[in-house]
């Protein structure tokens, strides 16, 4: 499962980067900044560890989909 979650996170980051490239106006700048933050989080070591990438299994006992974000 962890390999699949890691690939899904990588795919999501790639999709966000492509979408970010379509935003060109000044109105899109705040959204571009937000997308960049999300991409950095998806690619971070901490996020990858939470997905269980390093083979030690997830560090949390429930799926990330059940987490609520502020």
Backbone as JSON Lines, residues from 0, in Angstrom:
{"i":0,"aa":"X","n":[0.8,-1.2,0.0],"ca":[0.0,0.0,0.0],"c":[0.85,1.27,0.0]}
{"i":1,"aa":"X","n":[1.98,1.23,0.71],"ca":[2.77,2.46,0.83],"c":[3.37,2.87,-0.51]}
{"i":2,"aa":"X","n":[3.73,1.9,-1.34],"ca":[4.28,2.24,-2.66],"c":[3.2,2.91,-3.49]}
{"i":3,"aa":"X","n":[2.0,2.39,-3.43],"ca":[0.87,2.97,-4.18],"c":[0.58,4.4,-3.7]}
{"i":4,"aa":"X","n":[0.58,4.6,-2.38],"ca":[0.32,5.93,-1.83],"c":[1.41,6.91,-2.25]}
{"i":5,"aa":"X","n":[2.66,6.45,-2.25],"ca":[3.76,7.31,-2.66],"c":[3.61,7.7,-4.13]}
{"i":6,"aa":"X","n":[3.28,6.73,-4.97],"ca":[3.09,7.03,-6.4],"c":[1.91,7.97,-6.61]}
{"i":7,"aa":"X","n":[0.85,7.78,-5.84],"ca":[-0.31,8.67,-5.93],"c":[0.06,10.09,-5.53]}
{"i":8,"aa":"X","n":[0.86,10.23,-4.48],"ca":[1.29,11.56,-4.03],"c":[2.19,12.21,-5.09]}
{"i":9,"aa":"X","n":[3.07,11.42,-5.68],"ca":[3.95,11.95,-6.73],"c":[3.12,12.37,-7.94]}
{"i":10,"aa":"X","n":[2.16,11.56,-8.31],"ca":[1.29,11.88,-9.45],"c":[0.5,13.16,-9.18]}
{"i":11,"aa":"X","n":[-0.03,13.27,-7.97],"ca":[-0.79,14.48,-7.6],"c":[0.1,15.71,-7.68]}
{"i":12,"aa":"X","n":[1.34,15.59,-7.22],"ca":[2.27,16.72,-7.28],"c":[2.54,17.1,-8.73]}
{"i":13,"aa":"X","n":[2.73,16.11,-9.6],"ca":[2.97,16.39,-11.01],"c":[1.77,17.09,-11.65]}
{"i":14,"aa":"X","n":[0.58,16.63,-11.33],"ca":[-0.64,17.25,-11.87],"c":[-0.74,18.7,-11.4]}
{"i":15,"aa":"X","n":[-0.47,18.93,-10.13],"ca":[-0.52,20.29,-9.6],"c":[0.5,21.2,-10.27]}
{"i":16,"aa":"X","n":[1.7,20.69,-10.51],"ca":[2.73,21.49,-11.19],"c":[2.28,21.84,-12.6]}
{"i":17,"aa":"X","n":[1.69,20.88,-13.31],"ca":[1.18,21.16,-14.66],"c":[0.09,22.22,-14.61]}
{"i":18,"aa":"X","n":[-0.83,22.08,-13.65],"ca":[-1.91,23.06,-13.51],"c":[-1.34,24.43,-13.17]}
{"i":19,"aa":"X","n":[-0.35,24.45,-12.3],"ca":[0.28,25.71,-11.91],"c":[0.84,26.42,-13.14]}
{"i":20,"aa":"X","n":[1.37,25.66,-14.08],"ca":[1.92,26.23,-15.3],"c":[0.88,26.88,-16.19]}
{"i":21,"aa":"X","n":[-0.39,26.53,-15.99],"ca":[-1.46,27.14,-16.81],"c":[-1.92,28.48,-16.24]}
{"i":22,"aa":"X","n":[-1.56,28.75,-15.02],"ca":[-1.98,30.01,-14.38],"c":[-0.98,31.1,-14.75]}
{"i":23,"aa":"X","n":[-1.46,32.11,-15.47],"ca":[-0.54,33.12,-15.97],"c":[-0.84,34.53,-15.49]}
{"i":24,"aa":"X","n":[-2.06,34.82,-15.13],"ca":[-2.42,36.18,-14.78],"c":[-2.01,36.5,-13.34]}
{"i":25,"aa":"X","n":[-2.05,37.77,-13.03],"ca":[-1.75,38.19,-11.66],"c":[-2.76,37.62,-10.69]}
{"i":26,"aa":"X","n":[-3.99,37.46,-11.17],"ca":[-5.03,36.9,-10.32],"c":[-4.69,35.48,-9.88]}
{"i":27,"aa":"X","n":[-3.89,34.78,-10.66],"ca":[-3.52,33.41,-10.34],"c":[-2.32,33.3,-9.42]}
{"i":28,"aa":"X","n":[-1.66,34.4,-9.11],"ca":[-0.45,34.34,-8.3],"c":[-0.68,33.76,-6.9]}
{"i":29,"aa":"X","n":[-1.74,34.18,-6.19],"ca":[-1.96,33.55,-4.87],"c":[-2.17,32.04,-4.98]}
{"i":30,"aa":"X","n":[-2.9,31.62,-6.0],"ca":[-3.14,30.19,-6.2],"c":[-1.83,29.48,-6.54]}
{"i":31,"aa":"X","n":[-0.99,30.11,-7.35],"ca":[0.31,29.51,-7.68],"c":[1.14,29.29,-6.43]}
{"i":32,"aa":"X","n":[1.13,30.27,-5.54],"ca":[1.88,30.13,-4.28],"c":[1.34,29.0,-3.43]}
{"i":33,"aa":"X","n":[0.03,28.87,-3.37],"ca":[-0.59,27.8,-2.59],"c":[-0.26,26.44,-3.19]}
{"i":34,"aa":"X","n":[-0.32,26.34,-4.51],"ca":[0.01,25.08,-5.18],"c":[1.45,24.71,-4.91]}
{"i":35,"aa":"X","n":[2.34,25.68,-4.96],"ca":[3.76,25.41,-4.7],"c":[3.95,24.84,-3.29]}
{"i":36,"aa":"X","n":[3.24,25.39,-2.32],"ca":[3.33,24.88,-0.95],"c":[2.86,23.43,-0.86]}
{"i":37,"aa":"X","n":[1.75,23.14,-1.5],"ca":[1.22,21.77,-1.48],"c":[2.19,20.81,-2.14]}
{"i":38,"aa":"X","n":[2.76,21.21,-3.27],"ca":[3.72,20.35,-3.99],"c":[4.92,20.08,-3.09]}
{"i":39,"aa":"X","n":[5.43,21.12,-2.42],"ca":[6.58,20.92,-1.52],"c":[6.24,19.96,-0.39]}
{"i":40,"aa":"X","n":[5.03,20.06,0.12],"ca":[4.61,19.14,1.19],"c":[4.56,17.71,0.66]}
{"i":41,"aa":"X","n":[3.93,17.51,-0.5],"ca":[3.84,16.17,-1.08],"c":[5.21,15.56,-1.32]}
{"i":42,"aa":"X","n":[6.18,16.38,-1.66],"ca":[7.52,15.89,-1.97],"c":[8.44,15.85,-0.76]}
{"i":43,"aa":"X","n":[7.95,16.3,0.39],"ca":[8.79,16.36,1.59],"c":[9.05,14.96,2.15]}
{"i":44,"aa":"X","n":[10.17,14.84,2.85],"ca":[10.52,13.57,3.49],"c":[9.5,13.19,4.55]}
{"i":45,"aa":"X","n":[9.0,14.18,5.29],"ca":[8.02,13.9,6.33],"c":[6.75,13.3,5.74]}
{"i":46,"aa":"X","n":[6.24,13.91,4.68],"ca":[5.02,13.4,4.05],"c":[5.25,12.0,3.5]}
{"i":47,"aa":"X","n":[6.4,11.78,2.87],"ca":[6.71,10.46,2.33],"c":[6.82,9.43,3.45]}
{"i":48,"aa":"X","n":[7.38,9.84,4.6],"ca":[7.48,8.93,5.74],"c":[6.08,8.59,6.27]}
{"i":49,"aa":"X","n":[5.2,9.58,6.3],"ca":[3.83,9.32,6.75],"c":[3.13,8.33,5.83]}
{"i":50,"aa":"X","n":[3.5,8.33,4.56],"ca":[2.92,7.37,3.62],"c":[3.56,6.0,3.77]}
{"i":51,"aa":"X","n":[4.66,5.92,4.52],"ca":[5.34,4.65,4.72],"c":[6.34,4.32,3.65]}
{"i":52,"aa":"X","n":[6.87,5.32,2.96],"ca":[7.78,5.09,1.84],"c":[9.03,4.34,2.24]}
{"i":53,"aa":"X","n":[9.55,4.57,3.44],"ca":[10.83,4.01,3.82],"c":[10.77,2.56,4.27]}
{"i":54,"aa":"X","n":[9.66,1.91,4.02],"ca":[9.57,0.49,4.3],"c":[9.23,0.14,5.74]}
{"i":55,"aa":"X","n":[9.23,1.11,6.63],"ca":[8.91,0.85,8.01],"c":[7.42,0.87,8.28]}
{"i":56,"aa":"X","n":[6.63,1.07,7.25],"ca":[5.19,1.16,7.43],"c":[4.8,2.57,7.82]}
{"i":57,"aa":"X","n":[3.54,2.87,7.73],"ca":[3.09,4.21,8.06],"c":[3.34,4.53,9.53]}
{"i":58,"aa":"X","n":[3.57,5.78,9.8],"ca":[3.8,6.22,11.17],"c":[2.48,6.54,11.88]}
{"i":59,"aa":"X","n":[1.39,6.48,11.13],"ca":[0.08,6.74,11.72],"c":[-0.77,5.5,11.54]}
{"i":60,"aa":"X","n":[-1.75,5.33,12.4],"ca":[-2.52,4.1,12.39],"c":[-3.77,4.16,11.53]}
{"i":61,"aa":"X","n":[-4.07,5.31,10.95],"ca":[-5.26,5.44,10.11],"c":[-4.88,6.07,8.78]}
{"i":62,"aa":"X","n":[-5.68,5.83,7.75],"ca":[-5.34,6.37,6.43],"c":[-5.35,7.88,6.42]}
{"i":63,"aa":"X","n":[-4.49,8.46,5.58],"ca":[-4.41,9.91,5.47],"c":[-5.74,10.51,5.04]}
{"i":64,"aa":"X","n":[-6.54,9.74,4.33],"ca":[-7.83,10.26,3.86],"c":[-8.78,10.57,5.01]}
{"i":65,"aa":"X","n":[-8.52,9.99,6.18],"ca":[-9.38,10.23,7.33],"c":[-8.95,11.46,8.12]}
{"i":66,"aa":"X","n":[-7.78,12.01,7.83],"ca":[-7.31,13.17,8.55],"c":[-8.09,14.4,8.13]}
{"i":67,"aa":"X","n":[-8.32,15.29,9.05],"ca":[-8.95,16.56,8.71],"c":[-7.89,17.64,8.78]}
{"i":68,"aa":"X","n":[-7.92,18.51,7.82],"ca":[-6.93,19.58,7.73],"c":[-7.6,20.88,8.13]}
{"i":69,"aa":"X","n":[-6.88,21.74,8.83],"ca":[-7.46,23.02,9.24],"c":[-7.83,23.9,8.07]}
